[in-house]
Structure formats: C-alpha cells, structure tokens
Amino acid sequence: MSLLNDALRAAEQRQSRPEVAAAYAGQSQSRPRPRYGLWVVIVFLVAGAVGASAFWLMTGTGNEDIPVHVSAPPAQEAGTELQLESVAENDNTVEASQPAPEPQVVVQSEPEAGEVAEAIEPQKPEPEPEPVRVEAPEPEPAVTTPVVAEAETAQESEAPTPPIKQVRETPEAIDRRVSRELASLLGSGEPRQAEQMLQELANVQVATASREVFARQMLVQEMPDRALAWLPESVTSGDAALRLLRARALHAKGSLPEALATLESSVPAVRQAVEYRVTLATLLQQAGRTTDAARHWSALIAEDDSRAAWWVGLAIALETGGETNSAVRAYSQAAQLPGLSPSLANYVRERLKALQAG
C-alpha cells in the first residue's frame, strides 16, 4: 500500500507542475472544435426529404389508379449514409464559412406499372408445397421358419395322452380302505350294506382289518353270533386282535372254557397286546385259576405300576388264592393311586378293613 500511495502522490506532483499544465493547455487550444459537421447533417436530411417528395409526386401522377406508399428505399438510405461518411472524412478540407452544396437529387426513371405493382403489393407468401406422401413399401412376407419346439408342442397336443399308470393297491391297502368305509356305514346305521361289502372283500382275501371293524361293532350291539360268523378259528389263529374278539363273543354266549382256550392258544407280549392280557387275566380269575390270573396281573404291573385297576385285579387273585398279606399290600397300593371308579374304590376300602381286622 505504501508503494501505491507514493506513486499516486508522484503523479499528482507531476500534473501540478506549470510546464505540464501549460502543455495540456496548449494542446487543448491548438485544436479548435469543428462546428460545421452539424450543418452538413441537417443539409443532407433536408435534401433527402425533398427527394422523397419529388419521387412521390412523380409516381403519384404517373399511376393514379394504384395507391403507392413510397418510403425511402434502403439503397438510397445506404447511399446517404455513405455520403455522410465521405463528408465526415473530408471535414478538414472544407471551410466552415462556406455553405455546403445542395445534394443532387437523383430522379430515377419512372418504373413500369408491373414493376411498381410488384414493388408496392405485399408479396404473397408462396404456398407451401404439399407434403409428398411417401408410401412405405409393403413389407415382404417374412419367411416363417418352422420352430421345432412349437411343432413338437403341437404334435404332443394332438397326440393322445398316454393313460396314467395307476399303482396297484396291495391287499393290505384295500383292506384298510374298506375297513374305513365299513366304519362309516356302521356309524350311519347301515349294517346290511356294510356286511355285503365285507362279503365281497372276504371272497378275495382274508380282510382282517375289515373283519375286526365289523365284529367289534356287532359285540357292541350285543350280537355275538353275528360277530362269530366273521371270526372263524381258521382266520383268528394268526391274528391276536381277532382271537380276542372271538373269545369275547364266546364268553358273551356263556362259553368261558372255549374263550380261555382261544386266548391261551397264543399269548402275545404285554407291550404288543395289553387289552389281550387284561381279558385273559380276568377270565382266568372267573374260571378260578387264581394263580394263573395273578401271574398275568403281575406281568401287567411290571410293565406299568401306575394302573390302580391292575393292582385291584392282583389283590383279588391273591386274596382268592389265600395269600392275605400279599392281598393287603396290593389293596393298599390300589387305594393310593388315582383312577378308580367310586364303586371299585369302596370295594377296596371294605376289603382292607376286613382283611386287616381279620
């Protein structure tokens, strides 16, 4: 900043010098301001107006039918501007006191009527050419190449569908299906239709499941003879469930020995047939075979000691066989377990009191 301030002060000092001021003053006085440029412009404007008026008078009298509105043509204006520029360039050669010579008015020859009409009338816009409609060439028909996939699909759709190979049901599957149908018929109260369906199946196979469904329902309806008709010994010997139903039907008819013989012909394991072993132990107790009955009750309790009814069955078998102390322990165990019916629970309490008092 200091350098800039010094330069400014030096410039001011140079301008304030008397010789510099005199030089500027002398320079300004040596060139007087020209004053004749304005007059030249005015003269040329007046000349232009006079020329335009003369042109209008000449064209108006020559062709009265066509109203002509004439304005200074661009070419004349352009010539005037060129003349002004040339005059401005020759300012140094012309003295200010001499009046400028009047410009010569160039009167053009009277134009032809057609040319004047064409010059005066506004040019109508040329009509736009109608768009040429270019018709697109018709596309050549595409060459259709046969598609293998579509052809194969069409052939497949036309070809008859091969029959679906049905899996043949095994005799066991047919038996299970018919057993469900039998249960439905028996539940809806149509035993004759169910028996007829069972007969048709029994003609071609053993039908153990279907026989079991029908025979069990007949025992519920207290018709043991009708149940035994479908439980022959030749069929029940190889199936524990059918043997159990046959024994119950025989016992219902009063044939206890035959029922026990049917059950004891082949005794299954406890885990495989709990109901079978309970029925066998009960029938043995009824037949007076207390030792055998106690043995089957003990086998059941060894499998599951939480069944109070099994403890009662064992206690009765022991008491009947004369084993009082063992019977008291069995009754006491049954009394401590839940699941006894009210009547059986009263029986257990009475037998305990009697045996303990005795």
Solvent accessible surface area in square Angstrom, and as a share of the most:
residue,aa,sasa,rsa
1,M,176,0.78
2,S,76,0.49
3,L,149,0.74
4,L,100,0.50
5,N,63,0.32
6,D,67,0.35
7,A,57,0.44
8,L,101,0.50
9,R,127,0.46
10,A,40,0.31
11,A,31,0.24
12,E,116,0.52
13,Q,117,0.52
14,R,124,0.45
15,Q,126,0.56
16,S,87,0.56
17,R,120,0.44
18,P,105,0.66
19,E,106,0.47
20,V,41,0.24
21,A,52,0.41
22,A,64,0.50
23,A,62,0.48
24,Y,145,0.55
25,A,47,0.37
26,G,36,0.35
27,Q,119,0.53
28,S,79,0.51
29,Q,148,0.66
30,S,80,0.52
31,R,194,0.71
32,P,117,0.74
33,R,209,0.76
34,P,94,0.59
35,R,202,0.74
36,Y,34,0.13
37,G,32,0.31
38,L,125,0.62
39,W,168,0.59
40,V,19,0.11
41,V,63,0.36
42,I,76,0.39
43,V,43,0.24
44,F,29,0.12
45,L,116,0.58
46,V,88,0.51
47,A,17,0.13
48,G,34,0.32
49,A,61,0.47
50,V,86,0.49
51,G,7,0.07
52,A,47,0.36
53,S,61,0.39
54,A,33,0.26
55,F,61,0.25
56,W,135,0.47
57,L,105,0.52
58,M,84,0.37
59,T,14,0.08
60,G,29,0.27
61,T,101,0.59
62,G,44,0.43
63,N,35,0.18
64,E,145,0.65
65,D,131,0.68
66,I,49,0.25
67,P,100,0.63
68,V,21,0.12
69,H,164,0.73
70,V,52,0.30
71,S,89,0.57
72,A,41,0.32
73,P,51,0.32
74,P,111,0.70
75,A,81,0.63
76,Q,84,0.38
77,E,89,0.40
78,A,49,0.38
79,G,27,0.26
80,T,41,0.24
81,E,104,0.47
82,L,118,0.59
83,Q,92,0.41
84,L,48,0.24
85,E,103,0.46
86,S,51,0.33
87,V,41,0.24
88,A,62,0.48
89,E,138,0.62
90,N,79,0.41
91,D,35,0.18
92,N,146,0.75
93,T,110,0.64
94,V,73,0.42
95,E,106,0.48
96,A,68,0.53
97,S,101,0.65
98,Q,110,0.49
99,P,122,0.77
100,A,36,0.28
101,P,116,0.73
102,E,151,0.68
103,P,32,0.20
104,Q,170,0.75
105,V,68,0.39
106,V,126,0.72
107,V,77,0.44
108,Q,118,0.52
109,S,100,0.64
110,E,109,0.49
111,P,48,0.30
112,E,121,0.54
113,A,64,0.50
114,G,44,0.43
115,E,103,0.46
116,V,17,0.10
117,A,22,0.17
118,E,129,0.58
119,A,86,0.67
120,I,50,0.25
121,E,106,0.48
122,P,115,0.73
123,Q,165,0.73
124,K,179,0.76
125,P,122,0.77
126,E,153,0.69
127,P,125,0.79
128,E,153,0.69
129,P,121,0.76
130,E,150,0.67
131,P,127,0.80
132,V,128,0.73
133,R,210,0.77
134,V,125,0.72
135,E,141,0.63
136,A,83,0.65
137,P,119,0.75
138,E,156,0.70
139,P,122,0.76
140,E,153,0.69
141,P,123,0.77
142,A,89,0.69
143,V,132,0.76
144,T,122,0.71
145,T,99,0.57
146,P,123,0.77
147,V,75,0.43
148,V,107,0.61
149,A,63,0.49
150,E,118,0.53
151,A,45,0.35
152,E,88,0.39
153,T,84,0.49
154,A,47,0.36
155,Q,119,0.53
156,E,121,0.54
157,S,84,0.55
158,E,142,0.64
159,A,51,0.39
160,P,124,0.78
161,T,117,0.68
162,P,110,0.69
163,P,128,0.80
164,I,158,0.80
165,K,185,0.78
166,Q,161,0.72
167,V,140,0.81
168,R,219,0.80
169,E,78,0.35
170,T,74,0.43
171,P,75,0.47
172,E,107,0.48
173,A,27,0.21
174,I,48,0.24
175,D,9,0.05
176,R,128,0.47
177,R,91,0.33
178,V,11,0.07
179,S,12,0.08
180,R,154,0.56
181,E,66,0.30
182,L,0,0.00
183,A,51,0.40
184,S,75,0.48
185,L,28,0.14
186,L,13,0.06
187,G,70,0.68
188,S,76,0.49
189,G,57,0.55
190,E,73,0.33
191,P,37,0.23
192,R,197,0.72
193,Q,92,0.41
194,A,0,0.00
195,E,44,0.20
196,Q,117,0.52
197,M,51,0.23
198,L,0,0.00
199,Q,83,0.37
200,E,106,0.47
201,L,14,0.07
202,A,22,0.17
203,N,106,0.54
204,V,119,0.69
205,Q,38,0.17
206,V,82,0.47
207,A,2,0.02
208,T,48,0.28
209,A,31,0.24
210,S,0,0.00
211,R,25,0.09
212,E,48,0.22
213,V,44,0.25
214,F,0,0.00
215,A,0,0.00
216,R,90,0.33
217,Q,54,0.24
218,M,0,0.00
219,L,36,0.18
220,V,107,0.61
221,Q,78,0.35
222,E,148,0.66
223,M,62,0.28
224,P,27,0.17
225,D,90,0.47
226,R,62,0.23
227,A,0,0.00
228,L,29,0.14
229,A,73,0.56
230,W,21,0.07
231,L,0,0.00
232,P,49,0.31
233,E,119,0.53
234,S,99,0.64
235,V,29,0.16
236,T,2,0.01
237,S,71,0.46
238,G,76,0.73
239,D,43,0.22
240,A,31,0.24
241,A,36,0.28
242,L,1,0.00
243,R,14,0.05
244,L,10,0.05
245,L,1,0.00
246,R,45,0.16
247,A,0,0.00
248,R,81,0.30
249,A,0,0.00
250,L,13,0.06
251,H,70,0.31
252,A,67,0.52
253,K,108,0.46
254,G,64,0.61
255,S,30,0.20
256,L,40,0.20
257,P,102,0.64
258,E,94,0.42
259,A,0,0.00
260,L,11,0.05
261,A,64,0.49
262,T,19,0.11
263,L,0,0.00
264,E,65,0.29
265,S,81,0.52
266,S,55,0.36
267,V,62,0.36
268,P,22,0.14
269,A,53,0.41
270,V,18,0.10
271,R,199,0.73
272,Q,149,0.66
273,A,20,0.15
274,V,54,0.31
275,E,79,0.36
276,Y,4,0.01
277,R,28,0.10
278,V,40,0.23
279,T,20,0.12
280,L,0,0.00
281,A,0,0.00
282,T,52,0.30
283,L,8,0.04
284,L,0,0.00
285,Q,37,0.16
286,Q,106,0.47
287,A,43,0.34
288,G,54,0.52
289,R,93,0.34
290,T,18,0.10
291,T,109,0.63
292,D,35,0.18
293,A,0,0.00
294,A,14,0.11
295,R,139,0.51
296,H,7,0.03
297,W,19,0.07
298,S,51,0.33
299,A,33,0.26
300,L,0,0.00
301,I,18,0.09
302,A,91,0.71
303,E,78,0.35
304,D,46,0.24
305,D,87,0.45
306,S,66,0.43
307,R,115,0.42
308,A,5,0.04
309,A,55,0.42
310,W,17,0.06
311,W,45,0.16
312,V,4,0.02
313,G,10,0.10
314,L,20,0.10
315,A,0,0.00
316,I,52,0.26
317,A,2,0.01
318,L,24,0.12
319,E,40,0.18
320,T,84,0.49
321,G,48,0.46
322,G,58,0.55
323,E,92,0.41
324,T,61,0.35
325,N,113,0.58
326,S,30,0.19
327,A,0,0.00
328,V,30,0.17
329,R,158,0.57
330,A,2,0.02
331,Y,0,0.00
332,S,34,0.22
333,Q,64,0.28
334,A,0,0.00
335,A,53,0.41
336,Q,138,0.61
337,L,39,0.19
338,P,113,0.71
339,G,79,0.76
340,L,35,0.17
341,S,53,0.34
342,P,109,0.69
343,S,85,0.55
344,L,54,0.27
345,A,22,0.17
346,N,70,0.36
347,Y,82,0.31
348,V,1,0.00
349,R,124,0.45
350,E,109,0.49
351,R,70,0.25
352,L,23,0.11
353,K,144,0.61
354,A,47,0.37
355,L,29,0.15
356,Q,123,0.55
357,A,94,0.73
358,G,98,0.94
